[in-house]
Amino acid sequence: MLWSMLLFIITISILVTVHEFGHFLVARLCGVKVECFSIGFGKKLWSHRFSSGTELVIAMIPLGGYVRMLDGRTKQLTSEEQKYAFNLKKIWQRSAIVAAGPIANFLLAWIVYWVIFQCGVVMYPVKIERTLPNTPAAMAEIPAGAELKKINHTPIENWNDVNTALLAVMGEKSVTIAYTIDTTHEKSHEINQTLDISHWQFDLEKESAITTIGFVPKNLDIYPIVSKIVPGSAAEKAGLKIGDEIIRYNNQSYSTWNDFVARIKQAGTITLVIKRDDKLVDLDLIPTVQANGEGIAGLYPTSDAVIKQYGFVDAFGRGFGQTESTIRLTVRSLYQLVTGVIGLKNLSGPITIAKSAGQTASYGIVSYLYFLAFISISLGVINLVPLPMLDGGHLFFLCLEKIKGRALSETTQAICYRLGFVLLMIIMGIALFNDFLRL
């Protein structure tokens, strides 16, 4: 839990810093004086004042931050200061400054996805083992062995794509599934099937979109052929090479990869018979003992899954596409929440986010980066909701000012901010209550 909380603080600090830096950068470009750029709230832990007059502050509570700009509504301005005041800038400049925070979060997600696609993403055939009875997939008679290609024109490369695409269509009356079927000679052409999901409902907390739609995922085929060996590992010391096929171990024929891994974890010497260049070779594999007492060999099998790495330019385009689709999913989820398709019990607060941060980080840096990008986009989208206290509320007031030709009175704005604050506290209270129920 401590590890999860630490990662949560790091994640929030990164996202808030990027968000507020967006406001800061555009404010400076528009000639607005920034008096304070604070990372965190409360007592100052460290500060530095730059020649521009901006004070950079690191505060005690690392769960937020703010940019305080020179504003004639909060202090009396001299004639010289009026040139640098936020409230005296043109509407388009103030709008750009307000919108810059969420846009910075979207740009961060884009950059993170760009890095992920350069590191490599796992791709594999998304095949159905079978369909569950009395489900939309079964009613549409999607056959066992079908390989999913698209859901509502969204390309499918792994089961996470399937889950994301299905969540996006909750509340719709139908969804189009595109798939192919293996035949004895070749794959069939792409088949489009429309599923009736007008009565498709499930509990997001307890059920999966994939299984409730009727899909049972087919396990990946794993072959006992070495595809990768970790340098300096027990497998390399034993003399194993890429392309070796495991025939027997400890005088028994190879059965499954999971059984072979279980033998490795026992940390005892394993006698191997491997096939190399059509010849049988005997080897002794002595797994390295880890701190938990389990053995590890440092070799990978061959499977239908591949790690595809994209080039610098291709990854840039893929990152943009992933950012766009995630933004659309997040906006769609908010709409589903407002319309009641998704219940309030599915709202999550900081405790759930902290747990998710710890879990994703335990799976590796790439999983954590996916989480960071998703939360960054969520923060950006939520901040654009036209609710007072949020950036979207400020933009809404600026739109009214443009239409009316004058700003709303300070009294009216103050009332709206109070109402917005109360509503946000209610939403946060519900999210925290849900968090405690999940503990």
N, C-alpha and C positions, 0 to 999 in steps of 0.2 A: 504493500500500500504506500509505503514511503517512497519507493521507486516511482510508482505511478504519479504521486503528488509532485515529485520533482520534475518529471517529464511534463506534467500538466502546466506547471509554472513556466518551464522553458518554452513550451508551445505557445502559451498565452502571451508571454513576453515577446516572442518573435512576431506573432501576428499583430499585436497592439503596436509594437514599434514600427512595423511596416505600414500599418494603417495610418498612424499619426504622422509618419514621415511623408506620406502622400499629401496630407493636408499641408504640412510644413513646406514642402518643396514647391507646390503650386502657389501657396500664399506668397512665398518669396519671389516667384516668377511674376506674380501680379503686383509686386511692389508693396505688399502688406508687411508691416513689422510684426515679427513673432516675438512676444515678450518671454514666453516660457515653453519649453518642450520637455514634458515630464513623462518618464517611463515609470509607471506605478503611481499610487496615491499615498497620502499621509506624510509622515515626517521625512524630511530630506536626509538621505544617507550620503549623498555626494552631489556636488553641483559645480558647474563651470560656466562662466559668462564669456561669450565670444565678442569680438569687436563689433559685430552687427547689433549687439544689444540683446541677443537671444541667450537665455539661461537654460542650459541643459541640466536636467535634474534626474537623479535616480532616487526613487522614493521607496519607503519601507514595504508597502503592500503591492506586490507585483501582479496585480489582477486587473490591470487597466492602464490608462494613461490619458494624456490630453495635450493639446496645443492651445495656448492662450495667446490670442492676437490682440493688437491694439484696436480698441473699439470705443467709439464716441458715446455709446450707450451706457458704458460702465465708468467713464471718467471724463473730466473736462479736458478738451484737447486744445493745444495751441494751434495757431495757423500753420505752423510747420508740420506738426504731427498729423494734421488732417489729410495730408497727402499719403500717409501710410496706414490709415485706419481701414479696417475691414468693412465697416458698415457704410463707408462713403465710396466704396468701389462700385463699378457698374454691376448690374445684375448678373451678366454672363460671367464676370470674374468671380463673384461670390459663389455662383453655382459651380464653377469649375473647382474652386477651393473645397467646397463641401463634398462634391462627388469624388474628389481625388482619393479620399480614404478608402472607400470600397473598391475603386478601380485599382489601387495599389495592392489590395488583397487578391484581386483577380490576376494581376500581373505576377504576383508571387507564386500563385498556383500554377500559372503557365510555365514559369521558369522551373518549378519543381518537377512538373510533368515532363518538361524538356529533358531534365537530368535523368529522370526515370527511364525514358525511352532510349537514351543513350547508354544507360547501364544495361538495359535489356529487360524485356517483359516475357513472361511465360505464355506460350501459345500451345494449344492442343485441340484435337478434334472434340467438339462438344456433342457427344453422342448420348442417346437415351437408351437405358437398359430396358425399360418398359414404362407403360403409363399406368397410373393408379385408377381403379374403377370409380365411376361417378364423379369424374373431374372434367373440366373443360377440355383438356388434352385427349382424354379417353372418348368424350362425346364427339370430338372432331376426328377420331380414328387416326391419330398420328401414330405410325407404326413403330414398334421396337426397332432399335438400331438406327433410327433417323439421326442425321447430323445437323444440328441447328446452325443456320447461317445468318439469319436476320430476324429481328423482332420489330415490327413496325418500321422497317427500313434502317434500323440500327444494326450495324455489323456485329456479329458475335464471334469472339475469339477465345473466351473462357467462360466458366460458369458464373463468375462475378459479373460479366457483361449481361448474362441472362437475368440474374437477380436485379441488377440496376434497371434494365429495360422493363421488367415486369412491374417493379415498384412505380415506374413512371406512368403506367397505364391503369393503375388502380382507380376505380370509379368510372372507367369507360365502359361502353357496351360491348365492344369487340376489340380483338387484337389480331394482327396478321403475323403468322409464323412462316418463315421460309426455311426449307430444309431439303437435304438430299438423302438418298438411300443407296447403300452399297449393294451392287448386284454381283453376280459371279464374274462379270467381265470388267465393268467400270461403274463409276458413280452415275446415278441418274441425273437428269437435268433438275434444276431448282424447282421445288414444288411450293406453292403458296397456299396456305390453309388459314381460314378465318375461324377464330375461336370465339364463341359466345361467352363473355365474362360479365354479363349484366347481373348475375347473381353470385359472382365470385367475391367472397369476403373471407378474411382470416385475421387472426390476432398477430400483429407484428412482433409482439413480445415473446410469443410461444411457438409460432409457426413460421415456416419458410414459404416465400412466394413461389419458389421452384417446385416444392412438393405439393402445395395446395393447388397449383395450376395443373398438376398431374404428372410431372416429370420425375423419373427416378434416374439420376445420372449414372452412366456407365463408368466403372472404374477404368483408369488408364491401364493399358497393357504394359507390363514391365518385363523386360527381357534380361536374362543373366549375362549380358555382354557389357563389359566395362567400357564406359563412355568418357570417363574422366578420372584422373588420379591426382590427389592433392600432393603437391611437392613435399618431400620429407615425411610423408605419412607411413603408417605400417604397411599399407598396400604397396607403396613404392619400394620399401625395404625388402618386402617379400619377393620382389621381382615381377609383380603383375604389370601388364602393359595394356594400353588402350586397344580394344578389339578382342581381348581374351574372353572366352565363353566359359562360365563356371558349369562344370559337368557334375562333380560330386564334392561334398565337403564332409569331413569326419566319417568317411566310408558310407555315406548315404547319398542317394541321387538328389539333385536339386529339385525342390518342390515349389516354394514361393520365395520371393524376395524378402517378405516380412519374416519368414522363418530363418532365412540366412542372417538377417540383421539381428534377430534375437540371439543367435549363436555368437555373433560378434560381440554383443553387449555382455555376454557372460565372461568375456576377457580372457578366456583360455586359448591355447594354441589350436589353430584350425588347420587340418591337413586338407589341401585343395587338390583337385584334379581339374585342370583347365584345358580347353582346346585352343591351340594356337597354330595357325597355318596347317590345319588338318592333322595335327599331331597332338597327342595327350601329354601334358607336362604336369609333374607333381611339384607342389610348392607348400611351404609352411607359412601360414599367416599368423603373426603374433600381434593382436590388437593393442593399441596404446590405451593404458588405463587412465580414465579421467578422474577428476576430483570426486565425482559421485560414485566411483567404483565401477562404472560401466566402461566397456571397451569401445573403441572407435577405430575403424580401418582406414578411412579416407579414400573410398572409391565410390563411384556413382554408376548405376545401371543405365541401360538404354531403354527409352520409353518413347511413346508418341509425343510427349511434351518436348518442346524446343524453346530455348531462350533466344528470342530475336532482338538483336541490337540494331538500332537505327543510326544512321549517320547524322552529322551535325545539323544539316538543313532539314532532312526528313523528320528528325526528332522534334524540330521546332514546329513543323506543321502538325505533327501528331499531338504535340502538347497543346497547341491551340484548339484542336478538335476535341481533345479530352476535357479541356477547361470549359469549352462551350457546352458540351453535353452535360457536364456536372452542374453548370449554372442552370441549365434548363430543368434538370432533375430536382434541384433545390427549390427553384421557383414553383415547379409543379407540386412538390411536397408541401410547400406553404399553402398553396391553393387547396390541396386536399385536406389540410388541417383546418382551414377556415370554413370549408364547405362540409366538414364532418366526415369525409371519407376516411381520414386518419383521426383517431380519437385523441383527446388531450392526454390520456394515460401514456401515450408514446413520446411526449415531450421529454427531453433529457436535459439535465443540468450539469454543473461542474463536476459532480462526483462521478457520473457516468462517463463524461469526457475524460476525466483523469484515469479511470479504469481502462478505457479504450486506448489511451496513450500508452499505458504500460504494456497492454497486451500486444499492440501492433509493434512496439519497439522490440518485444521479445522474439518476434518473428524475423527481425532483421531490419536493416536501415531502409531498404526499399519499401517495406510495409509501412514503416513509420512515415516515410516521405509521402506515400499515398494518403495517409491519415492527415498529415499536415496540410496538404493541398486541399483536401476535402473540407477541413475545418476553416481554412482561409476563405474558401468560396462561400461557405455557410455564413461566416461573419460578414462578408461583403454583401451578400444578398439580404440578410436580416437588417443590416444598417440602411438599406435602400427602401425598407418598408416605410410608407408615408405616415409615420407615427411620431408625434412630438417627442423630443429627447434623442431621436435618432437622426442620422444624416438625411434619410428620406423625408422626415418631417420638415427639416430646414429647406430642402429643395421644394417641397410642396408650398411652403410659405413664400418662397421666392417666385414660384409660378403665379401665385395669387397676386403678388406685388406687381408682376409684369402685366397681368390681365387688368388689374384695377388701376394701375398707374401710381399706386402708393402702397406702402407697407401696412400690414395690419397694426392696429394700435398695440402698444406695449402691454396694456391691460389684457387684451384679447389673447395675445401670445402667451402671457404669463399663465392665464387660465388653462390654455391648451397644454402648456408644459406640465402643469400640475396634474391634469387628467392623464396625460401620457405617462408621467412618472408612476401614478397609481396603477395604471394598466400594466406597465412593465413589471412592477413589483408583484402583481397578481400572477402574471405569467411565470416569473421567476420562482414564486412560491409553489406553483403547481409543478414546475420542473424539479425543484428540490424535493418536494413530497414524493414524486415518482422515483427520484434517485434513492431515497431512503427505503422505499418499498422494494427496490431491486437488491438492496444489500443482503 
